[in-house]
Amino acid sequence: MVKQSPVYILASGYNGTLTLEVTGHLIQRIWQHKQDLVEGFTKKYSAHFLVYYEMHEEMQAAIQREKQLKKWNRQWKINLIEKMNSAWKDLWEELGKR
């Protein structure tokens, strides 16, 4: 089994507050955000909607990509989200069906 390391973006809603993170287990981590079990930015700004993610085979690659994306301006991140998820729907529901 190949371990995957996702980089993901959470939003507070359509075109809302964004946060970009990396994790070793996407389903578990998003569930934790949705339950407000993760203290900090996502809880403070109610950024609970998974609007973008990309998988990497190794954590080091995911961390590098996270650092790259964090340097991007907001509009570039929005464009990235809308390329994959133009409706800004919560992709969490898709993950639960895998």
Phi, psi and omega in degrees: 000132179272126176282135180245142180242105182272145166258136184218158176238129173253148179228156176278349181161186180303124178056027183267202178296136182243148170221143184239129184216174176229150181209167175264347182212097189297311184300313180297316184293318180295319177303316179299318177298314183296331179271003183058036178271350181257111179290150174120213190302311185296322178289315182300319184255011179051044178271085187245000183263119177283108184252348181200142169204155174218140184263143176231145182288332182232145182299322181300319178294321179294318179295319177298317180294319178302313179299320179297311183294327179294337177279343181292151175282167185303317183296322178297321178294318178298317178299320178297314178301311186290337175293323181267327192216071187298335180271357182056035179285158180283109183287352177307319182298323178293321181296322181295340182269356181282000000 
